[in-house]
Every structure is written in C-alpha cells, then in structure tokens.
Amino acid sequence: METLQKKYGFWTATAMVVGIVIGSGVFFKADDVLAASGGSLPTALLAWLIGGAIMVVTAFVFAQIAVRIEKVNGVVDYFESAYGEKAGYLVAWFMTMVYYPTLVSVLAWVSANYTIGLLGMERGVWLLAAIYLAIFFLLNGLSPVLAGKWQVSATLIKLIPLALVAVVGTAGGLVSGQTLDSFANSAHTVAGGGLAVATLATAFAYEGWIIATAINAELRDARRTLPRALVVGTVAVAVIYMLYYLGISGVLSNAQVLDAGDDAPVRVMSIIFGRLGGTLLTVFVIISCLGTLNGLIMGCARGMFSIASRGSGPRPEIFKAVNPKTNATVNSAILGFCLSALWMIVWYGNFQGWWGKFMDISELPIAFLYVIYVALYVWVMKEYRDLGPLSRFLAPLSAGAGSVYIIWGAVQKDMFIHFLVLTAVIMLSGLPFMPRRQRSRRCRQDPGHPHIRRA
C-alpha cells in the first residue's frame, strides 16, 4: 500500500500551522531578539512586526500555489512544478536531510530544557531530549491520526499562557508604568547585532507554517483547506506574538529580560500568578513546545517518503512504503529519527565548545529555506498570469524583499560559512540518487488539477 488517506481537515491543518509556529521560539527567543536589538524594546517589537509581516505575506503567496498543486509534499511539489524534477529533488533532499531534522533536534532540546527547569534538576536535559525525540517519532510512526489529534489539543493548550501573559501583563504594565518605562529605557548591557539579525531571530519563532504543506495529500479538499489554514493560521500567530511580547514588557524591564534569558517567560508567569500559578503555566509552556515538536516530526517523518514516492533517492521501494494498518510512513520516520539524532549531536557540540563558535542550527537552515522561497516568487510572477497585480506582483515582491532581509541577517551570523559548506557537502551526497530524467519546467497538468491559466 503506497497511498496516503485523506484523514485531516481544516482544523488539523490550521492547528498544525499555529501549533508548529507557536511553540518554543516565542519563549526562548524573546531575550535573543531583545539582545540583537541592542536592548531596545521598540527595535525588538519592530523586528517581531517585520518577521510576522514576512510570514503572513509569504503564506499568502504560498496559498496561491497551494490552490493549484496538490501532491505529496507542498514546497517540494511547488519547486518541482516550477523548475523540474531534479530541482524539486534537491529541495526535498535539503528539507529531509537538513531543515526538518535540525529544527526537530532543537525543539526536543528546548522541550527538555523547560521540563528539567520545572523539576528543579540540574542534569539530564540531553537524555530527556533524546527520550522526547523517540516518543514523538513513535507516536507519528504508529498512529498518525492520534498525532494529529495531539496537535489540535496542544495548540489549544499552548494559547492559555500566551493569552494570560498578554492580557494580564499588558494591563498591569500600563497601570504600573512598566510598559512605558520599557519603551523609553533601553538595556545598555548588550551591543546588539542590528535589526536584520533581530529579525532573523524572530524567523525561528515564526517558522514552521510551511511544514503544514507536508500533509497536503492527506487533507480533505486540500485545494480549499490548505490556503485557508495558511492565511488564518499565520495572521493569528503574528497578532498573538505581538500581544504576548507587550505583556512581557509590562512585567519585566529590558535589563531583567536579558538577565533572565530563556527563563524570562517563567519569571513573568511567577510574578503575575504566583509560584503555584507560574508552575502550572510552565507546564503549559512545555506542552506548547511538545506540540511544536510533534508538528515538526509530522513533516520530518514524511521527508524521505516525499522523495521515494517520486522514484528517487536511496532505495525508494523501501522509503515509499506505507504501513497498511496505521497508514504511516514508518521507514521514512525511522530515517528522520536517525537524522534528528545526528543533528542533536551537532547542537550538543555547541554547548561543549566543539566548534569554536556557536553554529546556530535553529536559525541558519531557515535562512537557506528562504532562498528557495525567492525562486518560487519569481516563478509565480512569471507564470501565474490569471492573478491580479496584488497577488501576482506586489505580494511576491514584498515576500521576496522580506526573504532577502532575513538571508542578510543570516550572513552576519557566526559560522555562516561553515554551515554553508556543511550543507553543500550534504547536498552533494544526494547527487548519486538524483532522478535521471527531467520533467518539463513548466507546471504540468495532473488528472483533476487545473492548468495555470494563460493570459
């Protein structure tokens, strides 16, 4: 059996968008964005706004593509339709070998980090990260339907601490004057990396919505469901993030946020709700992170399947297999687990000083993905002649400008060149498995799928 069933609807797709995006990034990147902004709250909020606007416009452009193309793995399908089978294969190889497993490894660590902090332990974070990794790969490998239900539930739960911090923190900050003080007084303990670097830091917090396209072939009425989920989900995320960040600024000064680091959200919750309330809401934060981890693994588990389903990659007959009982891509999920474990070792090496400087695999792969986005924007402007000026030109140009801005931020990061070389080596390793024939570079018509209408 090699056919994936239509088992997900609008709410699962929207929950996947919101659930993957809202997870760890908004919690453990808050101090990073502020530090990159030189301790200035207005600059940090501008970075969050720019990052959110880029995400929404990008999702809008992808919604136009999703209406026309419905296959197995969203962004790979889109690139293949635009630039041919070999180009699509290279994108799929990057997503499978670099993008998915790097983010999965970081999310497993973040989830474990908050859990260890809640338990008051000083050791065991890496062991627990490995356990989380195994548990959620097993969940997706044994019961993808249950994994989808967990995604919806975790999304609803994770909105609780965000909403409470946003409402209570903002209201209290306006009454006490802390919000105005945070706007007026910057923390001068950091030099900052500039607005572009700060925006790149928000890119991790905003990243993940594209992974919802990985279940494109498993969505009921995908051509209607996926575009709606992309737009509704990303707009909701951007609004929630801005309100949440204002809530934090109403409780802690900029210097206190930087001093607290990744524990800033926990400290805010403890101040607002007391120790017991803070502990309870920290549990919600952990569930939030695990919801994001699950959503990322939903994409990671289908990575090699998306390649094998096209008859490409190593041993496609093995990786395109779908379990007849669970309708899960088990072999692809096993490979995804192994790759995520390897990237977790790379992440671990950062904290042990193995690489000399910090190779931030939580942000750099995202910037590389934005290079792929830019190429798709060019294709949309060239081929989608039936769209109006807003959808065909203005939206892709705006999204492209935002993508270039994020890429520029990545170029300024430590070890960018090292990661570039590593990624190039990984991409070269996939060349022997590249498909031998190349399809048309123009969007082809599949049975039941409309042509791009020509003007």
C-alpha positions as CSV (number, residue, x, y, z in Angstrom):
1,M,0.0,0.0,0.0
2,E,1.5,3.3,-1.1
3,T,-1.5,5.7,-0.9
4,L,-2.0,8.1,1.9
5,Q,-5.6,8.5,3.0
6,K,-7.5,11.8,3.3
7,K,-7.6,11.9,7.1
8,Y,-7.1,15.6,8.1
9,G,-9.4,18.6,7.9
10,F,-9.2,22.4,8.2
11,W,-8.8,22.5,12.0
12,T,-5.9,20.0,11.9
13,A,-4.2,22.0,9.2
14,T,-4.7,25.3,11.0
15,A,-3.6,23.7,14.3
16,M,-0.5,22.5,12.5
17,V,0.3,26.0,11.3
18,V,-0.4,27.6,14.6
19,G,0.8,24.7,16.7
20,I,4.2,24.4,14.9
21,V,4.8,28.1,14.9
22,I,3.7,28.9,18.4
23,G,5.9,26.7,20.5
24,S,9.4,27.2,21.8
25,G,10.5,30.2,19.7
26,V,8.3,32.8,21.3
27,F,9.5,31.7,24.7
28,F,13.3,31.1,24.3
29,K,13.9,33.7,21.6
30,A,12.4,36.7,23.5
31,D,15.7,37.6,25.1
32,D,17.7,36.9,21.8
33,V,15.6,39.3,19.8
34,L,16.0,42.0,22.5
35,A,19.7,41.4,22.7
36,A,20.1,41.6,18.9
37,S,18.1,44.9,19.1
38,G,20.6,46.4,21.5
39,G,18.3,46.2,24.5
40,S,15.7,48.5,22.8
41,L,12.1,47.4,23.1
42,P,10.9,49.5,20.1
43,T,13.5,47.9,17.9
44,A,12.7,44.4,19.2
45,L,8.9,45.0,18.6
46,L,9.7,46.3,15.1
47,A,11.7,43.1,14.4
48,W,8.7,41.0,15.6
49,L,6.4,43.0,13.4
50,I,8.7,42.7,10.3
51,G,9.1,39.0,10.9
52,G,5.4,38.5,11.3
53,A,4.6,40.5,8.2
54,I,7.1,38.5,6.1
55,M,5.5,35.3,7.4
56,V,1.9,36.4,6.5
57,V,2.8,37.7,3.0
58,T,4.8,34.6,2.3
59,A,1.9,32.3,3.4
60,F,-0.4,34.3,1.2
61,V,1.8,33.7,-1.8
62,F,2.0,30.0,-1.0
63,A,-1.7,29.9,-0.6
64,Q,-2.0,30.9,-4.3
65,I,0.3,28.0,-5.2
66,A,-1.5,25.5,-2.9
67,V,-4.7,26.1,-4.8
68,R,-3.1,24.8,-8.0
69,I,-0.8,22.0,-6.8
70,E,-1.9,19.1,-4.6
71,K,0.5,16.2,-4.3
72,V,2.6,14.7,-1.5
73,N,4.9,17.4,0.0
74,G,4.0,21.0,-0.5
75,V,7.1,23.1,-1.1
76,V,8.9,20.2,-2.9
77,D,5.9,19.8,-5.3
78,Y,5.9,23.6,-5.9
79,F,9.6,23.7,-6.7
80,E,9.4,20.7,-8.9
81,S,6.5,22.2,-10.9
82,A,8.4,25.4,-11.3
83,Y,11.9,24.2,-12.1
84,G,11.7,20.5,-13.0
85,E,12.1,17.1,-11.3
86,K,15.9,17.5,-10.5
87,A,15.4,20.9,-8.8
88,G,12.5,19.5,-6.8
89,Y,14.6,16.6,-5.8
90,L,17.4,18.9,-4.4
91,V,14.8,20.8,-2.4
92,A,13.4,17.6,-1.0
93,W,16.9,16.4,-0.1
94,F,17.6,19.7,1.8
95,M,14.3,19.5,3.6
96,T,14.8,15.9,4.6
97,M,18.5,15.9,5.5
98,V,18.9,19.5,6.9
99,Y,15.7,21.5,7.5
100,Y,13.4,19.1,9.3
101,P,15.9,17.3,11.5
102,T,17.8,20.4,12.6
103,L,14.6,22.0,13.9
104,V,13.4,18.8,15.4
105,S,16.6,18.4,17.4
106,V,16.5,21.9,18.7
107,L,12.8,21.6,19.7
108,A,13.5,18.3,21.6
109,W,16.2,20.1,23.5
110,V,14.1,23.1,24.3
111,S,11.2,21.0,25.5
112,A,13.6,19.0,27.7
113,N,15.2,22.2,29.0
114,Y,12.0,23.6,30.2
115,T,11.0,20.3,31.7
116,I,14.2,19.9,33.7
117,G,13.8,23.5,34.9
118,L,10.3,22.7,36.1
119,L,11.6,19.7,38.0
120,G,14.4,21.7,39.6
121,M,17.0,19.3,38.2
122,E,20.5,20.4,37.1
123,R,21.3,17.4,34.8
124,G,19.5,15.1,32.4
125,V,18.4,17.6,29.8
126,W,20.1,15.8,26.9
127,L,18.8,12.4,28.0
128,L,15.3,13.7,28.2
129,A,15.6,15.4,24.8
130,A,16.5,12.0,23.3
131,I,13.5,10.4,25.1
132,Y,11.2,13.1,23.8
133,L,12.6,12.6,20.3
134,A,11.9,8.9,20.4
135,I,8.4,9.2,21.9
136,F,7.1,11.6,19.3
137,F,8.6,9.7,16.4
138,L,7.0,6.6,17.7
139,L,3.7,8.4,18.0
140,N,3.8,9.6,14.4
141,G,5.1,6.2,13.2
142,L,2.5,4.1,15.0
143,S,-0.6,6.4,14.9
144,P,-0.5,9.4,12.7
145,V,-4.2,10.1,13.4
146,L,-3.5,10.3,17.1
147,A,-0.6,12.5,16.4
148,G,-3.0,14.8,14.5
149,K,-5.4,14.9,17.5
150,W,-2.5,15.7,19.8
151,Q,-1.6,18.6,17.5
152,V,-5.0,20.2,17.9
153,S,-5.1,19.6,21.6
154,A,-1.6,21.0,22.2
155,T,-2.4,24.1,20.1
156,L,-5.4,24.9,22.3
157,I,-3.5,24.4,25.5
158,K,-0.5,26.4,24.5
159,L,-2.6,29.5,23.8
160,I,-3.5,29.7,27.5
161,P,-0.2,31.1,28.9
162,L,0.2,33.3,25.9
163,A,-3.2,34.9,26.4
164,L,-2.8,35.3,30.1
165,V,0.6,36.9,29.9
166,A,-0.6,39.2,27.0
167,V,-3.7,40.4,28.8
168,V,-2.6,40.5,32.5
169,G,1.0,41.7,31.7
170,T,-0.1,44.4,29.4
171,A,-2.9,45.7,31.7
172,G,-0.6,45.6,34.7
173,G,2.2,47.2,32.9
174,L,0.1,50.1,31.7
175,V,-1.2,50.7,35.3
176,S,2.3,50.4,36.9
177,G,4.1,52.3,34.2
178,Q,6.4,49.5,33.5
179,T,5.4,49.2,29.8
180,L,6.2,52.9,29.2
181,D,9.4,52.6,31.1
182,S,10.4,49.5,28.9
183,F,9.7,51.6,25.8
184,A,11.7,54.6,27.0
185,N,14.7,53.0,28.6
186,S,16.9,50.5,26.7
187,A,19.2,48.0,28.3
188,H,22.7,49.0,27.7
189,T,24.4,45.7,28.6
190,V,24.5,44.4,25.1
191,A,25.9,45.8,21.8
192,G,23.3,44.2,19.6
193,G,23.6,42.9,16.1
194,G,21.1,45.2,14.3
195,L,17.6,45.0,13.1
196,A,18.3,42.4,10.4
197,V,19.9,40.0,13.0
198,A,17.0,40.6,15.3
199,T,14.5,39.8,12.5
200,L,16.4,36.6,11.8
201,A,15.9,35.6,15.5
202,T,12.2,36.1,15.1
203,A,12.3,33.9,12.0
204,F,12.8,30.9,14.1
205,A,9.8,31.8,16.3
206,Y,7.7,32.4,13.2
207,E,9.0,29.3,11.3
208,G,7.2,26.1,10.8
209,W,4.0,27.0,9.0
210,I,5.4,25.7,5.7
211,I,5.5,22.2,7.2
212,A,1.7,22.1,7.1
213,T,2.1,21.6,3.3
214,A,3.7,18.3,4.1
215,I,0.3,16.8,4.8
216,N,-1.2,18.3,1.6
217,A,-2.0,14.9,0.1
218,E,-3.7,13.8,3.4
219,L,-6.1,16.8,3.6
220,R,-9.7,16.6,2.7
221,D,-10.5,19.1,0.0
222,A,-6.8,20.3,0.1
223,R,-7.1,23.0,-2.5
224,R,-9.6,24.8,-0.3
225,T,-8.5,23.7,3.1
226,L,-4.7,24.4,2.9
227,P,-4.8,28.0,1.6
228,R,-7.4,28.9,4.3
229,A,-5.3,27.3,7.0
230,L,-2.1,29.0,5.9
231,V,-3.6,32.5,5.9
232,V,-5.8,32.2,9.0
233,G,-3.0,30.5,11.0
234,T,-0.2,32.9,10.2
235,V,-2.3,36.0,10.9
236,A,-3.3,34.6,14.2
237,V,0.3,33.8,15.2
238,A,1.5,37.3,14.3
239,V,-1.2,39.0,16.4
240,I,-0.6,36.6,19.4
241,Y,3.1,37.2,19.4
242,M,2.9,41.0,19.4
243,L,0.4,41.0,22.3
244,Y,2.5,38.4,24.2
245,Y,5.7,40.4,23.9
246,L,3.9,43.5,25.1
247,G,2.8,41.5,28.1
248,I,6.3,40.6,29.0
249,S,7.4,44.3,28.7
250,G,4.7,45.2,31.2
251,V,6.2,42.9,33.9
252,L,10.0,42.9,33.4
253,S,12.3,45.7,32.4
254,N,14.5,45.2,29.3
255,A,17.6,44.6,31.5
256,Q,15.6,42.0,33.5
257,V,14.5,40.2,30.4
258,L,18.1,39.9,29.2
259,D,19.2,38.8,32.7
260,A,16.6,36.1,32.8
261,G,17.5,34.7,29.4
262,D,15.4,31.7,28.4
263,D,13.7,31.7,31.8
264,A,12.1,35.1,31.2
265,P,8.7,33.7,30.4
266,V,8.8,31.5,33.6
267,R,9.8,34.5,35.7
268,V,7.0,36.6,34.2
269,M,4.4,33.9,35.0
270,S,5.7,33.5,38.5
271,I,5.4,37.3,39.1
272,I,1.9,37.5,37.7
273,F,0.4,34.4,39.0
274,G,2.5,33.4,42.0
275,R,4.7,30.4,42.4
276,L,2.0,27.8,42.0
277,G,0.4,29.6,39.1
278,G,3.7,30.0,37.5
279,T,4.5,26.3,37.8
280,L,1.2,25.4,36.3
281,L,1.6,27.7,33.4
282,T,5.2,26.4,32.9
283,V,3.5,23.0,32.3
284,F,1.5,24.7,29.6
285,V,4.8,26.0,28.1
286,I,6.2,22.5,28.0
287,I,3.1,21.2,26.3
288,S,3.4,24.1,23.8
289,C,6.9,23.0,23.0
290,L,6.0,19.4,22.7
291,G,3.1,20.4,20.3
292,T,5.6,22.2,18.1
293,L,8.0,19.2,18.3
294,N,5.1,16.9,17.2
295,G,4.2,19.1,14.3
296,L,7.8,19.3,13.1
297,I,8.1,15.5,13.3
298,M,4.9,15.1,11.3
299,G,6.9,16.8,8.5
300,C,10.2,15.1,9.3
301,A,8.6,11.6,9.3
302,R,7.4,12.2,5.7
303,G,10.7,13.6,4.4
304,M,12.3,10.6,2.6
305,F,8.8,9.4,1.7
306,S,8.3,12.5,-0.4
307,I,11.5,11.7,-2.3
308,A,10.8,8.0,-2.6
309,S,7.2,8.5,-3.8
310,R,8.8,10.0,-6.9
311,G,11.0,7.0,-7.5
312,S,14.1,8.9,-6.4
313,G,16.6,8.7,-3.5
314,P,18.2,5.7,-2.0
315,R,16.1,2.5,-2.1
316,P,12.8,4.2,-3.0
317,E,11.0,0.9,-2.7
318,I,11.7,0.9,1.0
319,F,11.0,4.5,1.9
320,K,7.8,4.9,-0.2
321,A,6.2,2.1,1.8
322,V,3.1,3.0,3.8
323,N,2.0,0.8,6.7
324,P,-1.3,-0.8,5.7
325,K,-2.6,-0.8,9.3
326,T,-1.6,2.7,10.5
327,N,-1.3,4.5,7.1
328,A,2.1,5.8,8.4
329,T,5.4,6.3,6.6
330,V,7.3,4.1,9.1
331,N,10.6,3.7,7.2
332,S,10.8,7.3,6.4
333,A,10.1,8.1,10.0
334,I,12.9,5.9,11.2
335,L,15.4,7.7,8.9
336,G,14.0,11.1,10.2
337,F,14.7,10.0,13.7
338,C,18.3,9.0,13.0
339,L,19.0,12.3,11.2
340,S,17.4,14.3,14.0
341,A,19.6,12.4,16.5
342,L,22.8,13.3,14.5
343,W,21.8,17.0,14.3
344,M,21.2,16.9,18.1
345,I,24.8,15.9,18.5
346,V,25.8,18.9,16.5
347,W,23.6,21.1,18.7
348,Y,25.1,19.5,21.8
349,G,28.6,20.3,20.4
350,N,27.7,24.0,20.5
351,F,27.4,23.9,24.3
352,Q,30.6,21.9,24.7
353,G,32.6,24.3,22.6
354,W,33.4,21.7,19.9
355,W,33.1,24.1,17.0
356,G,34.9,27.1,18.5
357,K,31.9,29.3,17.9
358,F,28.2,28.7,18.1
359,M,26.7,27.1,14.9
360,D,23.1,28.2,15.3
361,I,21.1,25.4,13.6
362,S,17.9,26.9,15.0
363,E,18.2,29.8,12.5
364,L,20.6,29.2,9.7
365,P,18.5,26.4,8.0
366,I,15.6,28.7,7.9
367,A,17.5,31.4,6.0
368,F,18.5,28.7,3.5
369,L,14.9,27.8,3.0
370,Y,14.1,31.5,2.2
371,V,16.5,31.2,-0.8
372,I,14.1,28.5,-2.1
373,Y,11.2,30.8,-1.4
374,V,12.7,33.6,-3.5
375,A,13.0,31.3,-6.5
376,L,9.3,30.4,-6.1
377,Y,8.3,34.0,-6.0
378,V,10.0,34.6,-9.4
379,W,8.1,31.7,-10.8
380,V,4.7,32.9,-9.5
381,M,5.3,36.4,-11.1
382,K,6.3,34.7,-14.4
383,E,3.6,32.0,-14.7
384,Y,0.5,33.0,-12.7
385,R,-0.9,35.3,-15.3
386,D,-4.5,34.8,-14.2
387,L,-3.8,36.6,-10.9
388,G,-4.4,40.3,-10.3
389,P,-1.5,42.7,-9.8
390,L,-1.7,42.4,-6.0
391,S,-1.4,38.6,-5.9
392,R,0.9,38.2,-8.9
393,F,3.4,41.0,-8.3
394,L,3.0,43.0,-5.1
395,A,2.7,40.1,-2.7
396,P,5.7,38.0,-4.2
397,L,7.9,41.2,-4.4
398,S,7.1,42.0,-0.8
399,A,7.7,38.5,0.4
400,G,10.9,38.4,-1.6
401,A,12.2,41.6,-0.1
402,G,11.5,40.2,3.4
403,S,13.2,36.9,2.5
404,V,16.4,38.7,1.3
405,Y,16.4,40.7,4.5
406,I,16.3,37.5,6.6
407,I,19.0,36.0,4.4
408,W,21.2,39.1,5.0
409,G,20.7,38.6,8.8
410,A,21.9,35.0,8.5
411,V,25.1,36.0,6.5
412,Q,26.1,38.1,9.6
413,K,25.8,35.1,12.0
414,D,28.8,33.3,13.4
415,M,29.8,30.2,11.4
416,F,27.5,31.0,8.5
417,I,30.3,29.9,6.0
418,H,30.9,26.7,8.0
419,F,27.2,25.8,7.8
420,L,27.1,26.7,4.1
421,V,29.9,24.3,3.4
422,L,28.4,21.6,5.5
423,T,25.0,22.0,3.7
424,A,26.8,21.9,0.4
425,V,28.5,18.6,1.3
426,I,25.2,17.1,2.4
427,M,23.6,18.3,-0.9
428,L,26.4,16.7,-2.9
429,S,25.8,13.4,-1.1
430,G,22.4,13.3,-2.6
431,L,23.5,13.7,-6.2
432,P,24.1,10.0,-6.9
433,F,20.4,9.4,-6.1
434,M,19.1,12.2,-8.3
435,P,16.4,11.2,-10.9
436,R,17.9,10.6,-14.3
437,R,15.1,12.2,-16.3
438,Q,13.8,15.7,-16.0
439,R,10.2,16.7,-16.5
440,S,9.0,19.9,-18.0
441,R,10.0,23.0,-16.1
442,R,6.5,24.4,-16.5
443,C,3.6,23.4,-14.3
444,R,2.1,20.2,-15.6
445,Q,-1.5,19.2,-15.5
446,D,-2.3,16.2,-13.4
447,P,-5.7,14.4,-13.5
448,G,-8.1,16.6,-11.7
449,H,-5.7,19.5,-11.3
450,P,-6.2,22.7,-13.4
451,H,-3.6,24.3,-15.6
452,I,-2.3,27.7,-14.8
453,R,-4.5,29.8,-17.0
454,R,-2.7,31.8,-19.6
455,A,-3.5,35.4,-20.2
